[in-house]
Amino acid sequence: MSLKDNQGTIARDTFVSGIGLHTGNRCKAVFKPAEPNTGVTFVRTDLPGSPAVAALYTNVLGVIRGTTVGNNDTMRVHTIEHMLSAVYALGLDNLLIEMDANEPPIVDGSSQSFFDALKNAGLVEQAVPKKFLKITEPFEYRDKETVISVEPSDVLQLSVEIQFKHPLIQHQKTTLILNDVDYRREISPARTFCFDYEVEALKKQGLAKGGSLDNAVVVGLNRIHNKEKKLRFPDEFVRHKTLDLLGDLFLLGYRLQGHVTAVRPGHGHNVNFVRALAEKYIPGAPKLTELTPVSGGM
């Protein structure tokens, strides 16, 4: 079943558990059905009063190696993009996500576990139309070497391009016309990645505490360090960037009808693009200060 025109939720509770990539905290993320027009809401059941935050661009607090939402100092939820990418691809709009820690499980570094858990919980069509944002004219966000643009299209299409000065990555490009079948097969298995020379610096910044060769592709000078010693796709890196971009686009609060082309995307750029898009197309959208993008993988 594919939810195309009407909003959707899941039929029953499901969960994914494991360790958080950056915090290293163990977490059980429980997905629950939600009413129409309520969107996706994160609930921190480990905190007094179980504070909640909506998965919206206005609630983004950080973009360092992942997208973080929260209510200022009250609560935060880190690295939400893989989870939201699967939610977007399945056509789901309304969910409660109860978490007993501040970062969802990284699992194997992809979005596959989230996609499968949600699909197996059953997709329920709700008798309310989806909220679409149909692009009627070209729009572009640009910051140095990064360009993210969108032009009119009847469906959501993502064309993503990356360029790294590294022999195992170099220039990669991929295109996805969004549907759950192609996403599950071509995008969801693609894992997060970083370079081996970054690992120590990330840990000194308090990041990647839960990172391991089980949940990330670690790229060396001339080889892959993860246990399989190989990639799931020759262009797994750009496929993961596509996965990330889709998750960040969910924060718009509307489903895009347009062809998005992203050259050198990253979480900061993705969220800045969403903010600029909202300011242009959504009446009453707040004008927010641009976030400072961070280069690298993940």
Phi and psi in degrees as a GROMACS rama.xvg file:
@    title "Ramachandran Plot"
@    xaxis  label "Phi"
@    yaxis  label "Psi"
@TYPE xy
-122.977  128.099  SER-2
-89.7408  109.672  LEU-3
-110.598  -51.0092  LYS-4
-102.475  -38.2868  ASP-5
-97.6979  157.469  ASN-6
-64.5606  159.477  GLN-7
-142.166  154.665  GLY-8
-140.172  -169.102  THR-9
-104.863  160.739  ILE-10
-79.7332  -30.8598  ALA-11
-152.525  165.418  ARG-12
-63.5608  148.365  ASP-13
-149.36  169.752  THR-14
-151.588  159.728  PHE-15
-133.342  134.835  VAL-16
-129.26  157.441  SER-17
157.898  -162.278  GLY-18
-100.449  145.388  ILE-19
-78.7796  140.931  GLY-20
-61.0635  -52.0706  LEU-21
-91.9095  -38.6055  HIS-22
-82.3785  -28.2043  THR-23
77.1208  5.82642  GLY-24
-81.2084  140.921  ASN-25
-75.4807  141.196  ARG-26
-145.369  141.502  CYS-27
-113.121  117.066  LYS-28
-101.649  115.712  ALA-29
-104.617  121.185  VAL-30
-95.3349  130.026  PHE-31
-128.609  149.928  LYS-32
-60.8959  152.455  PRO-33
-140.345  158.009  ALA-34
-70.7096  158.15  GLU-35
-57.3617  149.427  PRO-36
64.9489  16.6967  ASN-37
-100.545  -14.7671  THR-38
70.4612  -161.79  GLY-39
-101.464  127.598  VAL-40
-125.422  128.466  THR-41
-91.2502  134.118  PHE-42
-123.391  125.395  VAL-43
-93.5085  95.2959  ARG-44
-74.2277  -10.7789  THR-45
-84.3671  -7.69726  ASP-46
-106.575  151.295  LEU-47
-57.1544  131.986  PRO-48
79.3119  -1.32311  GLY-49
46.6807  64.4606  SER-50
-62.7314  150.706  PRO-51
-126.626  156.308  ALA-52
-146.567  140.178  VAL-53
-81.0803  146.643  ALA-54
-80.5066  78.2301  ALA-55
-135.401  150.996  LEU-56
-60.0155  -27.9085  TYR-57
-68.577  -14.971  THR-58
-104.708  8.716  ASN-59
-74.095  126.631  VAL-60
-110.035  -18.0656  LEU-61
-161.728  153.615  GLY-62
-137.713  28.1036  VAL-63
-83.2875  105.226  ILE-64
56.7749  29.8589  ARG-65
158.107  166.767  GLY-66
-104.692  127.682  THR-67
-116.934  131.066  THR-68
-117.056  160.211  VAL-69
175.048  -179.827  GLY-70
-109.932  68.8333  ASN-71
53.6697  -119.933  ASN-72
-90.4027  -5.48739  ASP-73
-69.5809  -46.3524  THR-74
-163.608  154.626  MET-75
-139.579  152.129  ARG-76
-131.784  119.32  VAL-77
-96.8368  154.998  HIS-78
54.5849  58.2866  THR-79
-93.0569  -7.05899  ILE-80
-66.9021  -35.2784  GLU-81
-67.531  -42.5813  HIS-82
-60.5212  -48.7896  MET-83
-70.5863  -27.5252  LEU-84
-62.7654  -44.8262  SER-85
-65.6599  -40.0725  ALA-86
-60.3082  -44.9304  VAL-87
-62.4848  -48.0507  TYR-88
-62.744  -31.7283  ALA-89
-82.1801  -5.36633  LEU-90
79.8849  16.6675  GLY-91
-82.8321  144.075  LEU-92
-123.233  -31.3761  ASP-93
-126.973  117.153  ASN-94
-150.882  148.015  LEU-95
-102.081  129.244  LEU-96
-118.869  104.126  ILE-97
-92.821  126.225  GLU-98
-125.425  139.005  MET-99
-100.696  21.0005  ASP-100
-158.368  -179.027  ALA-101
-95.8026  6.72437  ASN-102
-149.813  131.965  GLU-103
-66.8114  161.678  PRO-104
-61.1636  138.951  PRO-105
-83.1117  -21.5306  ILE-106
53.9035  -114.366  VAL-107
-102.924  9.66192  ASP-108
93.5421  -0.308735  GLY-109
-113.111  -170.003  SER-110
-108.086  6.56011  SER-111
-60.0713  -43.5194  GLN-112
-65.2197  -38.1875  SER-113
-66.7451  -44.82  PHE-114
-58.55  -49.2256  PHE-115
-67.2839  -40.434  ASP-116
-63.463  -43.3721  ALA-117
-68.6196  -43.3313  LEU-118
-64.792  -40.3875  LYS-119
-68.9538  -20.0254  ASN-120
-75.8951  -10.9438  ALA-121
92.2318  132.381  GLY-122
-99.0292  131.046  LEU-123
-117.538  122.772  VAL-124
-80.0387  132.056  GLU-125
-105.595  145.736  GLN-126
-80.0434  46.4653  ALA-127
-138.806  132.956  VAL-128
-63.0332  146.518  PRO-129
-63.9231  158.386  LYS-130
-94.1274  107.512  LYS-131
-104.474  146.334  PHE-132
-117.279  103.501  LEU-133
-89.2959  122.345  LYS-134
-78.8614  127.31  ILE-135
-109.569  -12.3669  THR-136
-152.732  154.456  GLU-137
-60.8782  143.623  PRO-138
-140.648  140.884  PHE-139
-137.261  138.305  GLU-140
-113.522  134.456  TYR-141
-138.982  135.344  ARG-142
-148.002  103.689  ASP-143
56.4436  -117.603  LYS-144
-87.1409  -4.53627  GLU-145
-93.9681  131.745  THR-146
-133.515  124.267  VAL-147
-124.062  120.835  ILE-148
-130.252  163.271  SER-149
-142.905  141.808  VAL-150
-134.569  163.029  GLU-151
-57.384  139.888  PRO-152
-163.847  150.53  SER-153
-78.0932  -14.4981  ASP-154
-131.266  164.8  VAL-155
-82.6553  119.113  LEU-156
-124.282  134.278  GLN-157
-116.657  122.404  LEU-158
-116.362  115.685  SER-159
-121.728  138.943  VAL-160
-135.7  134.155  GLU-161
-127.718  158.022  ILE-162
-145.548  114.33  GLN-163
-122.638  139.502  PHE-164
-81.2582  66.6428  LYS-165
-146.427  133.382  HIS-166
-62.5261  -24.7875  PRO-167
-88.9793  -6.09058  LEU-168
-121.594  -64.5137  ILE-169
54.3562  -130.461  GLN-170
-100.594  125.97  HIS-171
-135.477  147.8  GLN-172
-147.77  139.236  LYS-173
-148.204  158.103  THR-174
-132.687  137.109  THR-175
-131.904  123.218  LEU-176
-91.0037  114.959  ILE-177
-64.4394  122.191  LEU-178
-155.666  154.764  ASN-179
-65.913  -32.1751  ASP-180
-68.2198  -51.8857  VAL-181
-66.0094  -37.863  ASP-182
-61.4933  -46.8241  TYR-183
-61.2961  -40.3992  ARG-184
-81.9322  -40.7947  ARG-185
-101.6  -22.5911  GLU-186
-119.355  -46.0134  ILE-187
-59.7831  -30.0911  SER-188
-76.2615  -11.2931  PRO-189
-70.7673  127.853  ALA-190
-97.6219  154.847  ARG-191
-62.7154  158.124  THR-192
-147.65  158.232  PHE-193
-153.058  169.843  CYS-194
-94.6022  146.647  PHE-195
-61.7374  -31.6343  ASP-196
-71.3455  -12.968  TYR-197
-87.8052  -19.4002  GLU-198
-57.7092  -48.6826  VAL-199
-64.1133  -40.9549  GLU-200
-64.7656  -39.1057  ALA-201
-62.5885  -43.2278  LEU-202
-65.9518  -34.5434  LYS-203
-67.3618  -26.0781  LYS-204
-84.33  1.04308  GLN-205
82.5776  17.5102  GLY-206
-109.458  168.558  LEU-207
56.6812  28.0732  ALA-208
-65.363  -28.0028  LYS-209
-102.488  4.73441  GLY-210
-71.9482  143.613  GLY-211
-157.554  175.941  SER-212
-71.1833  -5.84335  LEU-213
-85.6784  -19.8568  ASP-214
-132.575  15.6659  ASN-215
-157.275  150.863  ALA-216
-88.0202  115.76  VAL-217
-100.761  119.263  VAL-218
-98.2925  120.047  VAL-219
-93.611  -175.451  GLY-220
-61.3888  -40.2486  LEU-221
-138.819  16.6665  ASN-222
-159.073  164.832  ARG-223
-95.4856  132.497  ILE-224
-92.4385  -11.9673  HIS-225
-67.4485  164.511  ASN-226
-59.8256  -32.1725  LYS-227
-72.2019  -18.6707  GLU-228
61.9743  17.6228  LYS-229
-154.539  166.041  LYS-230
-91.4956  157.871  LEU-231
-78.1081  -25.8948  ARG-232
-140.223  149.461  PHE-233
-57.6161  -31.2524  PRO-234
-113.542  41.3963  ASP-235
-58.1795  -31.2739  GLU-236
-64.3902  -47.3125  PHE-237
-72.5937  -28.7325  VAL-238
-66.4715  -38.6089  ARG-239
-68.2246  -36.62  HIS-240
-62.6639  -32.6631  LYS-241
-67.9567  -42.7699  THR-242
-56.969  -48.6767  LEU-243
-60.9877  -45.6799  ASP-244
-58.8914  -44.0796  LEU-245
-61.9317  -42.255  LEU-246
-61.1631  -42.4152  GLY-247
-68.304  -33.1895  ASP-248
-65.6589  -25.8733  LEU-249
-59.4087  -28.921  PHE-250
-66.1468  -11.672  LEU-251
-62.3582  -31.2417  LEU-252
87.7411  -3.011  GLY-253
-133.392  152.628  TYR-254
-90.2098  125.301  ARG-255
-74.4519  138.345  LEU-256
-114.044  97.0071  GLN-257
179.843  166.739  GLY-258
-101.824  110.374  HIS-259
-94.9679  126.767  VAL-260
-114.977  122.184  THR-261
-123.311  118.19  ALA-262
-108.31  118.817  VAL-263
58.5264  54.2244  ARG-264
-75.6858  165.384  PRO-265
-166.589  168.355  GLY-266
-58.2724  -43.4691  HIS-267
-61.8062  -45.4643  GLY-268
-65.9265  -41.8765  HIS-269
-59.0678  -46.6352  ASN-270
-70.5012  -37.5487  VAL-271
-61.7913  -39.1174  ASN-272
-62.1041  -45.9513  PHE-273
-60.9047  -43.3877  VAL-274
-62.1866  -44.2956  ARG-275
-65.9837  -38.9183  ALA-276
-63.8189  -44.5404  LEU-277
-62.511  -43.0995  ALA-278
-61.2551  -35.5532  GLU-279
-78.2416  -40.5736  LYS-280
-107.295  -21.087  TYR-281
-105.155  115.966  ILE-282
-57.7115  132.936  PRO-283
81.1357  2.40769  GLY-284
-64.693  135.685  ALA-285
-71.7164  150.571  PRO-286
-89.579  114.365  LYS-287
-111.136  150.116  LEU-288
-67.3338  137.125  THR-289
-63.56  143.163  GLU-290
-80.1064  156.469  LEU-291
-89.843  111.734  THR-292
-66.8917  154.984  PRO-293
-122.053  130.963  VAL-294
-82.9049  165.794  SER-295
122.08  -170.299  GLY-296
-85.7575  -150.745  GLY-297
